[in-house]
Amino acid sequence: MQIQLRRIFKVLIALAFIVLSNAQTRAQSISLAGQWRFKTDAKDEGLKGKWYNSVLPDRISLPGSMAENLKGDEITLKTKWTGSIYDSSYFFHPRLEKYRKPGNIKIPFWLTPAKHYTGAAWYQKDVEIPASWKDKRMVLSLEYPHSETHVWIDDVEIGTAFTFVVAQQFELPANLKAGKHTITLLIDNRIKAINVGQDSHSLTDHTQGNWNGVVGKMTLTAGSPVYFDDIQVYPNLKNKSAKVKIQLKAAANQSATGKITLNASSFNTQSILQVKPVTVPYQITNGEGSLEINLPMGDKIVTWDEFDPALYRLTATLISKDGKKEVKNVQFGMREFKAVGQSFEINGRPVFLRGTVNNCEFPLTGYPSMDVAAWLRIFKISKAHGLNHMRFHSFCPPEAAFIAADQIGFYLQPEGPSWANHGSSIGDGKPIDQFIYDETNRMAKNYGNYASFCMMAYGNEPRGRQVEYLTKFNDYWKAKDSRRLYTGASVGGSWPVIPNNEFMVRAGARGLDWGRKPESISTYAKQIEQFNVPFVAHEMGQYCAFPNFDEIKKYTGVYRAKNFELFQEDLKDHDMADQAHAFLMASGKLQALCYKNEIEKALRTPNYNGYQLLSLNDYPGQGTALVGVLDAFWDEKGYISAKEFKRFSNSTVPLLKVSKFVFTNDETLNAAVEVAHFGKAPIENAKLSWTLKTDNGTLVAKGDFTPKTLPVTNCIAMGELNVPLNTIKVATKLNLEVLINGTEFANDWNIWVYPAKILEVKNEVYYCTSLDDKAKAVLASGGSVFFNAAGKVVKGKEVVQTFLPVFWNTSWFKMRPPHTLGILCDPKQAAFASFPTDDHSDMQWWEIVNKSQVMNLEDFPLGFKPLVQPIDTWFLNRRLAMVFEAKVGKGKLLVSSANLGPGLTGMPAAQQLYYSLQQYMGSDKFNPKFDVPLSTVQDILETPSKLQFETFTKDSPDELKVKSKTN
């Protein structure tokens, strides 16, 4: 019994010790989250009035932004936004007047915050400094203020900070006494002398928003006056060691000596690897000291990459001669990310960057997530789509993003917080020139140990003396820190080349040449042959889909999707509200088809090393750029799944090389198959098989290729397939699928086969290319007329249609063509009985749709729906048609603005569609629902559209401006 009591007593003592230790640990850090006193300072009166000496009257909750707390100004037409607007028609067009009324302000350019404020704002909180903090170094840490911060403790100003990339830290006075004190913050989010560019994603209203406040961790901490100022770990895989560079400091410029011990171990691996500790002496003179320690990692090491993201935790312990103690933990990975010739290598193995651009879209808060879980979700979704890389457009994410990327194995390219354009520039002697160095140095110091931090750029598409400036910027960083690769800037194709870039992120080798017949043989080899370093496509894709109005209800935070509301109401005003979902799905399918073909073109290009999509998810600013297959919340929209997307964007992708996708049945399907393989290791004895099936699953042909080991590279030729198509007697959609047997890797393509000789349809339909007297007579007598209006359209002539959809959006580029988002049709409609189609654009529609005129049906009856309906840009929502039917008088009329008719040589799909329409018109199923006056039809050929686009802005986006070859 006594033994049991003694055991219980020992346990209680141990628990008490743990509780006491935890209490002491907690006492070293005071959270400042909660209620703060608050006051705005729109007239800049606070400094002169010494508001830090007063008790601020209002209340606000931190961490948080003013907008989240419903502080600031109401949104009006006079709101001074931070961001460029190139299409000013919203402010002037009569059609949009109702959205400019007080109480119904709905702006189309970006999401609308609850409140808006740019200027100075004051925040104040009382804190109790414990007596136990005497002789401690006390630091105020604010993880993410936005953006310039002045700090007072009582009436003493202790510092100023201005950064977009790291936490702001302020050291409290050493003689601060225990007891109650007042912390006052003055935060200013205006663009002042340091102008990173009003469209930079670090501050623009296009993306996260130019908010005022503090988010993330807010703490007061107390620690040793002798401390680690910086620890940087430089892995050396060849020597199985790490060089640890340490910067030490001592408060009050004191001198100190003592010992530092380094311990390290892996922490997320199946078996934990312990590194033998190293202890060395240190010396601090006049408050500063530095040393380098070689840390042998042991005979067995684990490396970090996208497949095996093994991590180590370094624990550095400092014990001074007089007993002061400081402990700091550093996470790092044993990895080497290098450029070897024209290729990237991770730990000696080739890597292909399959990336997306993160534009700082966080629609619930208006600022980037500060927690690891949120970033893990983003990276997991990206990985589920086959990606392994993310670029951060003109901003640097918070530390949580690096922690998450390290854990999951994701390569990051953060950037300095600048798009030095649209009112700013670099290399011209402005304050921004030094600020970029300061910010990137802060990034490297705070995040440089994270294995995922593989690449860095100054920022996005600058103006100014950029070649000289960015060349020096690259030289500076290459000499300073070899743990990552550097490119001066991420740029479009017209920007000058920075000669000492370690890799290129630029346009010029992207896009689809679908002004010509689609194929899957061409590459970007010609466009990149000038570069002798790895090439990554800048902002690939930018193909738009129609808005998803179901998304509106997701905006339950600080933002509202007033832009979506405007587009939805405008669609209703144009009598198409019931088609919104169909427009989304049809345009989305075309968007996905474009992404698939562009990514495959990149994967089959020799010496091509990656792409950065713009982007996997939607971009809610710059006019509303709905370029993602995911919405702004990283959720699927319903037209392509992650699994489907991953088939053509994965570490290993089968590729088809075929000269066209539309055949006639007197031809042979000749195609070659190759593989792009950038997996963890070569695939030994890989067996590939293929099948060719009809849409209902009937097997047409199949085959296998000779087994072959797949090295880690692309352009791996597997063999050819040759399938005579003479057994196919009617118009047929086929699907060709290639599998790497025994793996998840597969890919597929649609192929269309049409009869080479189409039987003549004998009916009483009058075919014409003008509404001549005979056409009118036929209609008057109750007959049927097929009117080929190609090239004759006036009402709708301003709408430019190509097979490709809208690029980025028509607002940002001032209605630059194309203006449409593909077509919508009903596959079950009898008109398509002999023309296999889905409800959206696919390759067989190319020769019919590309550069065909469209008709504006603005004067047609309400509810009228065409047979083939081009989907207009959501900024105008015009009722468009390419093929429609109508009752005209006693007769029946079918009109096509696409060139359909007899004698179309070399256009088998167009021939087949014309044949199908002729069959339909000769059948009893041809019974148009709506009566339309002949004058209304004729007006399409005579009168311009009533709704015309007009921009009131003289300036153009920089993407449309010619760049200097040298600067």
Residue pairs with C-beta under 8 A, 6 or more apart in sequence:
27 130
27 132
27 222
28 221
28 222
28 223
29 219
29 220
29 221
29 222
30 127
30 128
30 219
30 220
30 221
31 218
31 219
32 62
32 125
32 127
32 140
32 183
32 218
32 219
32 220
33 62
33 63
33 218
34 61
34 62
34 125
35 59
35 60
35 61
35 125
36 59
36 60
36 61
36 62
36 123
36 124
36 125
37 55
37 56
37 57
37 58
37 59
37 60
37 123
37 124
37 125
38 56
38 58
38 59
38 60
38 69
38 71
38 121
38 122
38 123
38 124
39 46
39 51
39 56
39 57
39 58
39 121
39 122
40 66
40 71
40 72
40 117
40 119
40 120
40 121
40 122
41 51
41 119
41 120
41 121
41 122
41 186
42 117
42 119
42 120
44 119
44 120
45 51
46 52
46 120
46 122
46 186
47 186
50 155
51 122
51 184
51 186
52 122
52 124
52 152
52 154
52 155
52 157
52 182
52 184
52 186
53 155
55 124
56 122
56 123
56 124
58 71
60 66
60 69
60 71
60 123
60 213
61 68
61 69
62 123
62 213
62 214
62 218
63 143
63 144
63 213
63 214
63 215
63 216
63 217
63 218
63 370
64 213
64 214
64 215
65 146
65 211
65 212
65 213
65 215
65 365
65 366
65 367
65 558
66 72
66 115
66 117
66 121
66 211
66 212
66 213
67 113
67 114
67 115
67 116
67 117
67 209
67 211
67 213
67 366
67 558
68 114
68 213
68 365
68 366
68 557
68 558
69 213
70 114
70 115
71 115
71 117
71 121
72 115
72 116
72 117
72 212
73 79
73 115
73 116
73 117
74 115
75 105
75 107
75 112
75 113
75 115
75 116
76 102
76 105
77 91
77 100
77 105
79 116
80 118
81 109
81 116
81 205
81 210
82 118
82 191
82 198
82 203
82 204
82 205
82 210
83 109
83 110
83 198
83 199
83 204
83 205
83 206
83 621
83 622
84 198
84 199
84 422
84 955
84 957
85 109
85 953
86 623
86 811
86 812
86 813
86 814
86 951
86 953
86 955
86 956
86 957
87 623
87 810
87 811
87 812
87 814
87 815
87 875
87 951
87 953
88 951
88 952
88 953
89 96
89 949
89 950
89 951
89 952
90 96
90 99
90 100
90 107
90 108
90 109
91 100
91 952
92 950
92 952
93 950
95 570
95 947
96 566
98 104
99 105
99 106
99 107
99 566
105 112
105 562
106 112
106 562
106 563
106 565
106 566
107 562
107 563
107 566
108 563
108 566
108 567
108 623
108 624
108 811
108 875
109 206
109 563
109 621
109 622
109 623
109 624
109 811
110 205
110 206
110 207
110 563
110 620
110 621
110 622
110 624
111 209
111 363
111 555
111 559
111 560
111 561
111 562
111 563
111 620
111 621
112 559
112 560
112 561
112 562
112 563
113 205
113 209
113 211
113 366
113 558
113 559
114 558
114 559
114 560
116 205
117 189
117 212
118 189
118 190
118 210
118 212
119 188
119 189
119 190
119 212
120 186
120 187
120 188
120 190
121 186
121 187
121 188
121 212
121 213
122 184
122 185
122 186
122 187
123 184
123 185
123 187
123 214
124 182
124 183
124 184
124 185
125 182
125 183
126 180
126 181
126 182
126 183
127 180
127 181
127 182
127 183
127 220
128 179
128 180
128 181
129 138
129 176
129 177
129 178
129 179
129 180
129 181
129 220
130 178
130 222
131 178
132 222
133 178
133 222
134 178
135 225
136 222
136 223
136 224
136 225
137 171
137 174
137 222
137 223
137 224
137 225
137 227
137 251
138 171
138 172
138 176
138 220
138 221
138 222
139 169
139 170
139 171
139 172
139 220
139 221
139 222
139 223
140 151
140 158
140 169
140 170
140 171
140 172
140 183
140 219
140 220
141 167
141 168
141 169
141 170
141 217
141 218
141 219
141 220
141 221
142 149
142 167
142 168
142 169
142 170
142 185
142 214
142 216
142 218
143 167
143 214
143 215
143 216
143 217
143 218
143 370
143 398
143 399
144 167
144 214
144 215
144 216
144 367
144 368
144 370
144 398
145 161
145 168
145 185
145 187
145 213
145 214
146 164
146 187
146 189
146 203
146 210
146 211
146 212
146 213
146 214
146 215
146 367
147 162
147 163
147 164
147 187
147 188
147 189
147 203
148 160
148 161
148 162
148 187
148 188
148 189
148 192
149 160
149 161
149 162
149 168
149 185
149 186
149 187
150 157
150 159
150 160
150 185
150 186
150 187
151 157
151 158
151 159
151 160
151 161
151 170
151 183
151 184
151 185
151 186
152 158
152 182
152 183
152 184
152 186
153 172
153 173
153 176
153 181
153 182
153 183
154 181
154 182
156 173
158 170
158 171
158 172
158 173
159 170
159 171
161 168
161 169
161 170
162 194
163 438
163 439
163 442
164 196
164 202
164 203
164 395
164 396
164 417
164 439
165 202
165 395
165 396
165 414
165 416
165 417
165 439
165 442
165 443
165 446
166 396
166 442
166 443
166 445
166 446
166 447
167 216
167 217
167 399
167 446
172 220
174 225
174 251
174 252
183 220
185 214
187 212
187 213
187 214
188 212
189 203
189 210
189 211
189 212
191 198
191 203
193 431
194 431
194 432
194 435
195 420
195 423
195 424
195 430
195 431
195 432
196 202
196 203
196 394
196 417
196 418
196 419
196 420
196 424
196 432
196 435
196 459
197 394
197 418
197 419
197 420
197 421
197 422
197 423
197 424
197 459
198 204
198 422
198 423
198 424
199 206
199 394
199 419
199 421
199 422
199 622
200 394
200 395
200 417
200 418
200 419
200 420
200 459
200 460
201 207
201 208
201 359
201 360
201 392
201 393
201 394
201 395
201 417
201 419
202 208
202 360
202 394
202 395
202 396
202 417
202 418
203 210
203 417
204 210
204 621
205 621
206 619
206 620
206 621
206 622
207 359
207 360
207 361
207 619
207 620
207 621
208 360
208 361
208 362
208 366
208 367
208 368
208 395
209 366
209 367
209 559
211 366
211 367
215 365
215 367
215 370
216 370
216 398
217 370
223 326
224 318
224 320
224 324
224 325
224 326
225 250
225 251
225 252
225 254
225 324
226 248
226 249
226 250
226 251
226 254
226 256
226 258
226 284
226 318
226 320
226 324
226 326
227 248
227 249
227 250
227 318
227 326
228 246
228 247
228 248
228 316
228 318
228 326
228 328
229 247
229 248
229 249
230 245
230 246
230 247
230 445
231 244
231 245
231 246
231 247
231 314
231 316
231 328
231 330
231 449
232 244
232 245
232 445
232 448
232 449
233 242
233 243
233 244
233 245
233 295
233 314
233 330
233 332
233 449
234 242
234 243
234 244
234 245
234 482
234 483
235 242
235 332
235 333
235 334
235 335
235 336
235 483
236 242
236 243
237 301
237 303
237 334
237 335
237 336
237 347
237 348
240 296
240 297
240 298
240 299
240 301
241 294
241 295
241 296
241 297
242 264
242 294
242 295
242 297
242 314
242 332
242 334
243 292
243 293
243 294
243 295
244 262
244 292
244 293
244 294
244 295
244 314
244 316
245 290
245 291
245 292
246 260
246 282
246 290
246 291
246 292
246 293
246 316
247 288
247 289
247 290
248 282
248 284
248 288
248 289
248 290
248 291
248 318
249 284
249 287
249 288
249 289
250 256
250 284
250 287
250 288
250 289
251 287
252 287
253 286
253 287
254 284
254 287
255 283
255 284
255 285
255 286
255 287
256 283
256 284
256 289
256 320
256 321
256 322
256 324
257 281
257 282
257 283
257 284
257 320
257 321
258 281
258 282
258 318
258 319
258 320
258 321
258 324
259 279
259 280
259 281
259 282
259 318
259 319
260 279
260 280
260 281
260 282
260 291
260 293
260 316
260 317
260 318
260 319
261 277
261 278
261 279
261 316
261 317
261 319
262 277
262 278
262 279
262 293
262 295
262 314
262 315
262 316
263 275
263 277
263 314
263 315
263 317
264 274
264 275
264 295
264 297
264 312
264 313
264 314
264 315
265 272
265 273
265 274
265 275
265 312
265 313
266 272
266 273
266 302
266 310
266 311
266 312
266 313
267 311
267 312
267 313
268 309
268 310
268 311
268 407
269 302
269 310
269 311
273 298
273 300
273 301
273 302
273 312
274 298
275 295
275 296
275 297
275 298
275 312
276 296
276 298
278 293
278 294
278 295
278 296
280 291
280 293
282 289
282 291
282 318
283 289
295 314
297 312
297 334
301 334
302 308
302 310
302 334
303 310
303 333
303 334
303 335
303 347
304 310
304 311
304 333
304 334
304 335
304 347
304 406
304 409
304 451
305 335
305 346
305 347
305 349
305 351
305 409
305 680
306 346
306 351
306 388
306 409
306 410
306 411
306 651
307 409
307 679
307 680
308 409
308 680
309 333
309 406
309 407
309 408
309 409
309 451
310 333
310 334
311 331
311 332
311 333
311 406
311 407
311 451
312 331
312 332
312 333
312 334
313 329
313 330
313 331
314 329
314 330
314 331
314 332
315 327
315 328
315 329
315 330
316 327
316 328
316 329
316 330
317 325
317 326
317 327
318 324
318 325
318 326
318 327
318 328
319 325
330 449
331 403
331 406
331 449
331 450
332 449
332 450
332 451
333 406
333 450
333 451
335 346
335 347
335 451
336 345
336 346
336 347
336 348
337 344
337 345
337 346
337 351
337 411
337 454
337 455
337 483
337 484
337 485
338 344
338 345
338 485
339 345
339 485
339 502
339 503
339 533
339 534
341 532
342 531
342 532
342 533
342 534
342 535
342 607
342 609
343 350
343 534
343 607
343 609
344 350
344 351
344 352
344 353
344 485
344 503
344 534
344 609
344 610
345 351
346 411
349 680
349 681
349 712
350 678
350 712
350 713
351 388
351 411
351 678
352 603
352 609
352 610
352 651
352 676
352 678
352 714
353 388
353 389
353 411
353 536
353 609
353 610
353 611
353 612
354 386
354 387
354 388
354 389
354 599
354 610
354 611
354 649
354 650
354 651
355 387
355 388
355 389
355 390
355 391
355 411
355 413
355 536
355 610
355 611
355 612
355 613
356 382
356 387
356 389
356 390
356 391
356 612
356 613
356 614
356 615
356 616
356 617
357 390
357 391
357 392
357 393
357 539
357 612
357 613
357 614
357 615
358 378
358 390
358 391
358 392
358 393
358 397
358 615
359 393
359 614
359 615
359 619
359 621
360 368
360 392
360 393
360 395
360 397
361 617
361 618
361 619
361 620
361 632
362 368
362 369
363 554
363 555
363 557
363 559
363 561
363 620
363 632
363 633
364 555
364 556
364 557
364 558
364 559
364 633
365 557
365 558
366 557
366 558
366 559
368 395
368 397
368 398
368 401
369 375
369 398
369 400
369 401
370 398
370 400
371 400
372 400
372 403
372 404
372 407
373 404
374 400
375 397
375 400
375 401
375 403
375 404
375 405
376 404
376 407
376 408
377 634
378 404
378 634
379 390
379 404
379 405
379 408
379 410
380 408
381 616
381 630
381 634
381 642
382 390
382 410
382 616
383 408
383 410
384 642
384 643
384 646
385 616
385 629
385 642
385 645
385 646
385 649
386 645
386 646
386 648
386 649
386 650
386 651
387 616
387 649
388 409
388 410
388 411
388 651
389 410
389 411
389 412
389 413
389 610
389 612
390 405
390 410
390 411
390 412
390 413
391 412
391 413
391 415
391 455
391 490
391 505
391 612
392 412
392 413
392 414
392 415
393 415
393 419
393 460
393 490
394 415
394 416
394 417
394 418
394 419
394 459
394 460
395 414
395 415
395 417
396 414
396 415
396 416
396 417
396 439
396 443
396 447
397 412
397 414
399 446
399 447
401 412
402 412
402 447
402 450
402 452
402 453
403 450
404 410
405 411
405 412
405 450
405 452
406 450
406 451
406 452
409 452
410 452
411 452
411 454
411 455
412 450
412 452
412 453
412 454
412 455
413 454
413 455
413 456
413 457
413 490
413 505
413 612
414 443
414 447
414 453
414 456
415 456
415 457
415 458
415 459
415 460
415 490
416 436
416 439
416 440
416 443
416 456
416 457
416 458
416 459
417 439
417 459
418 424
418 426
418 432
418 435
418 436
418 439
418 458
418 459
418 460
418 462
419 459
419 460
419 461
419 462
420 426
420 432
420 459
420 462
420 463
420 464
421 460
421 461
421 462
421 463
421 958
422 958
424 430
424 432
424 463
425 432
425 462
425 463
425 464
425 465
426 432
426 433
426 436
426 458
426 462
426 463
426 464
426 465
426 466
426 469
426 470
427 433
427 464
427 465
427 466
427 468
427 469
427 470
427 967
428 464
428 465
433 469
436 458
436 459
436 473
437 473
437 476
440 456
440 458
440 477
443 456
444 456
444 480
444 481
447 453
448 481
448 483
453 483
453 484
454 484
454 485
455 484
455 485
455 486
455 487
455 503
456 477
456 484
456 485
456 486
456 487
457 486
457 487
457 488
457 489
457 490
457 505
458 470
458 473
458 488
458 489
459 489
459 490
460 489
460 490
460 491
461 489
461 490
461 491
461 492
461 495
461 958
461 959
462 470
462 489
463 958
464 967
465 967
466 488
466 489
466 495
466 496
466 498
466 967
467 496
467 498
467 499
467 966
467 967
468 967
470 488
470 489
470 498
471 488
471 498
471 499
471 500
473 486
473 488
474 486
474 487
474 488
474 498
474 500
474 501
474 502
475 500
477 486
478 486
478 500
478 502
485 502
485 503
486 501
486 502
487 498
487 501
487 502
487 503
487 504
487 505
488 498
488 501
489 495
489 498
489 505
490 505
490 506
490 538
490 539
490 612
491 505
491 506
491 507
491 538
492 506
492 507
492 508
492 538
492 539
492 959
493 506
493 507
493 508
493 538
494 961
494 962
494 963
495 506
495 963
496 963
496 964
496 965
496 966
496 967
497 504
497 506
497 530
501 533
502 533
503 533
503 534
503 535
503 536
503 609
504 531
504 533
504 534
504 535
504 536
505 536
505 537
505 538
505 612
506 535
506 537
506 538
507 537
507 538
507 539
508 527
509 524
509 527
509 528
509 535
509 537
509 605
509 608
510 524
510 537
510 538
510 539
510 540
510 541
510 598
510 602
510 611
511 598
512 518
512 594
512 597
512 598
512 601
512 804
513 522
514 802
514 803
514 804
514 846
514 850
515 802
515 850
515 851
517 660
517 846
517 847
518 597
518 660
518 661
518 803
518 843
518 846
519 658
519 659
519 660
519 661
520 597
520 600
520 601
520 604
520 655
520 656
520 657
520 658
520 749
521 657
521 658
521 659
522 601
523 601
523 604
523 605
523 606
523 608
524 537
524 601
524 602
524 605
524 608
525 605
525 606
525 607
525 608
528 535
528 605
528 607
528 608
534 609
534 610
535 607
535 608
535 609
535 610
536 609
536 610
536 611
536 612
537 602
537 608
537 610
537 611
537 612
538 612
539 612
539 613
539 614
540 598
540 599
540 602
540 611
540 612
540 613
540 614
541 594
541 595
541 598
541 613
541 614
541 615
541 627
542 614
542 625
542 627
542 807
542 808
543 590
543 591
543 594
543 595
543 627
543 804
543 805
543 806
543 807
544 587
544 591
544 625
544 626
544 627
544 805
544 806
544 807
544 808
544 809
544 821
545 584
545 587
545 588
545 590
545 591
545 626
545 627
545 629
545 637
545 639
545 805
545 821
546 580
546 583
546 584
546 586
546 587
546 588
546 626
546 821
546 871
546 874
547 564
547 567
547 568
547 580
547 584
547 624
547 626
547 874
548 584
548 631
548 637
549 564
549 567
549 568
549 580
550 581
551 561
551 564
551 631
551 632
551 633
552 561
552 564
552 565
552 568
554 631
554 633
554 635
555 561
561 620
563 620
563 624
564 624
567 624
567 874
567 875
567 877
568 577
568 580
570 874
570 877
571 577
571 579
571 580
571 874
571 877
573 877
574 858
574 877
574 878
574 879
575 862
575 863
575 864
575 879
576 583
576 877
576 879
579 824
579 865
579 869
582 824
582 839
583 821
583 824
583 871
584 637
584 638
584 639
585 638
585 639
585 839
585 840
586 821
586 822
586 823
586 824
586 839
586 840
586 841
586 871
587 805
587 821
587 822
587 840
587 871
588 629
588 637
588 638
588 639
588 640
589 639
589 640
589 822
589 838
589 840
589 841
589 842
590 805
590 821
590 822
590 840
590 841
590 842
591 627
591 629
591 639
591 805
591 821
592 629
592 639
592 640
592 644
592 645
593 841
593 842
593 843
594 804
594 805
595 613
595 629
595 645
595 648
595 649
596 648
598 611
599 611
599 648
599 649
600 648
600 653
600 655
602 608
602 610
602 611
603 653
603 655
603 676
603 714
604 655
604 657
604 674
604 676
604 714
604 715
605 714
606 714
606 715
608 714
614 627
614 808
615 627
615 628
616 628
616 629
616 630
616 634
617 628
617 629
617 630
617 631
617 632
617 633
617 634
618 625
618 626
618 627
618 628
618 630
618 631
618 632
619 625
619 626
619 627
619 628
619 632
620 632
622 808
622 809
622 811
622 812
623 808
623 809
623 810
623 811
623 812
623 875
624 809
624 811
624 874
625 808
625 809
625 812
626 809
626 874
627 808
629 636
629 637
629 639
629 640
629 645
630 636
630 637
631 637
636 642
647 653
647 746
647 747
647 748
648 747
650 744
650 745
651 677
651 678
651 679
651 680
652 675
652 676
652 677
652 678
652 679
652 683
652 710
652 740
652 743
652 745
653 675
653 676
653 745
653 747
654 673
654 674
654 675
654 688
654 718
654 738
654 739
654 740
654 745
654 746
654 747
655 673
655 674
655 675
655 676
655 747
656 671
656 672
656 673
656 736
656 738
656 747
656 749
657 671
657 672
657 673
657 674
658 669
658 670
658 671
658 672
658 749
658 751
659 670
661 749
661 750
661 751
661 752
661 843
661 844
662 751
662 752
662 754
662 843
662 844
662 846
662 847
662 908
662 909
663 669
663 725
663 751
663 752
663 753
663 754
663 908
664 725
664 753
664 754
664 755
664 756
664 908
665 725
665 726
665 727
665 728
665 729
665 753
665 754
665 755
665 756
666 725
666 726
666 756
667 725
667 756
668 722
668 723
668 724
668 725
669 692
669 721
669 722
669 723
669 724
669 725
669 736
669 751
670 720
670 721
670 722
671 720
671 721
671 736
672 717
672 718
672 719
672 720
672 721
673 688
673 690
673 705
673 717
673 718
673 719
673 720
673 721
673 738
674 714
674 715
674 716
674 717
674 718
675 686
675 688
675 710
675 714
675 716
675 718
675 740
676 713
676 714
676 715
676 716
677 683
677 710
677 711
677 712
677 713
677 714
677 716
678 712
678 713
678 714
679 712
681 712
682 709
682 710
682 711
682 712
683 709
683 710
683 740
683 743
684 709
685 707
685 708
685 709
686 707
686 708
686 709
686 710
686 740
686 741
687 704
687 705
687 707
687 740
687 741
687 742
688 704
688 705
688 718
688 719
688 738
688 739
688 740
688 741
689 702
689 703
689 704
689 705
689 738
689 739
689 741
690 702
690 703
690 704
690 705
690 721
690 736
690 737
690 738
690 739
691 699
691 701
691 702
691 736
691 737
692 699
692 700
692 701
692 702
692 723
692 734
692 735
692 736
692 751
693 699
693 700
693 734
693 735
693 737
694 700
694 732
694 733
694 734
694 735
695 732
695 733
695 734
695 735
695 836
700 723
700 727
700 728
700 734
701 721
701 723
703 721
705 718
705 719
706 719
708 716
708 718
710 716
725 753
728 734
728 753
729 755
730 755
730 834
731 752
731 753
731 754
731 755
731 834
731 835
731 836
731 912
731 916
732 752
732 753
732 836
733 750
733 751
733 752
733 836
733 844
734 750
734 751
734 752
734 753
735 748
735 749
735 750
735 751
736 748
736 749
736 750
736 751
737 746
737 747
737 748
738 746
738 747
738 748
739 745
739 746
740 746
750 842
750 843
752 836
752 843
752 844
752 909
754 908
754 909
754 911
754 912
755 912
756 908
758 911
758 912
758 915
759 915
761 915
761 918
761 919
761 922
762 922
763 784
763 918
763 921
763 922
764 783
764 784
764 922
765 783
765 784
765 785
765 786
765 918
765 921
765 922
766 774
766 775
766 778
766 783
766 784
766 785
766 786
767 785
767 786
767 788
767 901
767 902
768 774
768 775
768 785
768 786
768 787
768 788
769 787
769 788
769 789
769 790
769 792
769 901
770 787
770 792
771 787
771 934
771 937
771 938
771 941
775 785
775 787
776 934
778 784
778 785
778 891
779 785
779 888
779 889
779 890
779 891
779 892
779 893
779 934
780 889
780 890
780 891
781 890
781 891
782 890
782 891
783 891
783 892
784 891
784 892
784 893
784 894
784 921
784 926
785 888
785 891
785 892
785 893
785 894
786 894
786 896
786 901
786 917
786 918
786 921
787 893
787 894
787 895
787 896
788 896
788 899
788 900
788 901
789 853
789 855
789 895
789 896
789 897
789 940
789 941
790 852
790 853
790 896
790 897
790 898
790 899
790 900
791 853
791 899
792 853
792 941
793 853
793 854
793 855
793 897
793 940
793 941
794 940
794 941
794 942
794 943
794 944
795 855
795 856
795 858
795 939
795 940
795 941
795 942
795 943
795 944
795 945
796 853
796 854
796 855
796 856
796 878
796 880
796 897
796 940
796 945
797 853
797 944
798 944
798 945
798 948
798 949
799 819
799 820
799 854
799 856
799 870
799 872
799 878
799 880
800 817
800 818
800 819
800 820
801 818
801 819
801 820
801 849
801 850
801 851
801 852
801 853
801 854
801 870
801 882
802 817
802 818
802 820
802 849
802 850
802 851
803 841
803 845
803 846
803 849
803 850
804 818
805 818
805 820
805 821
805 822
806 818
806 819
806 820
806 821
806 873
807 813
807 816
807 818
809 873
809 875
810 816
810 819
810 873
810 875
810 876
810 949
811 875
812 957
813 957
813 959
813 960
814 951
814 953
814 956
814 957
815 873
815 949
815 951
816 960
819 872
819 873
819 876
820 854
820 870
820 871
820 872
820 873
820 880
821 871
821 872
821 873
822 840
822 841
822 849
822 870
822 871
823 840
823 841
823 845
823 849
823 868
823 869
823 870
823 871
823 882
824 839
824 840
824 868
824 869
824 871
825 832
825 837
825 839
825 867
825 868
825 869
826 832
826 839
826 867
827 836
827 837
827 838
827 839
829 867
830 920
830 923
830 925
830 926
831 867
831 883
831 885
831 916
831 917
831 920
832 913
832 916
833 916
833 919
833 920
834 912
834 915
834 916
834 919
835 909
835 912
835 913
835 915
835 916
836 844
837 844
837 845
841 849
844 909
845 909
846 909
847 907
847 909
847 910
848 898
848 900
848 907
848 909
848 910
848 913
849 870
849 882
849 898
852 882
852 897
852 898
852 899
853 897
853 898
854 870
854 880
854 881
854 882
854 897
855 880
855 881
855 882
855 884
855 895
855 897
855 940
856 878
856 879
856 880
856 940
856 945
856 947
857 864
857 866
857 879
857 880
857 881
857 884
858 878
858 879
858 945
858 946
858 947
859 936
859 939
860 879
860 930
860 932
860 936
861 930
861 931
861 932
863 930
864 879
864 884
864 886
864 930
864 932
866 880
866 881
866 882
866 883
866 884
866 885
867 881
867 883
867 884
867 885
867 894
868 881
868 882
868 883
868 884
868 896
868 898
869 880
869 881
869 882
870 880
870 881
870 882
871 880
872 878
872 879
872 880
875 949
876 947
876 949
878 945
878 947
881 895
881 897
882 896
882 897
882 898
883 894
883 895
883 896
883 897
883 898
883 900
883 917
884 894
884 895
885 892
885 893
885 894
885 895
885 926
885 928
886 892
886 893
886 895
886 928
886 930
886 931
886 932
886 937
887 893
887 928
887 929
887 930
887 931
887 932
888 931
888 932
888 933
888 934
888 937
889 934
892 921
892 926
892 927
892 928
893 928
893 932
893 937
894 917
894 921
894 926
895 937
895 940
896 917
898 910
899 910
900 910
900 913
900 914
900 917
901 914
902 914
904 910
904 911
904 914
920 926
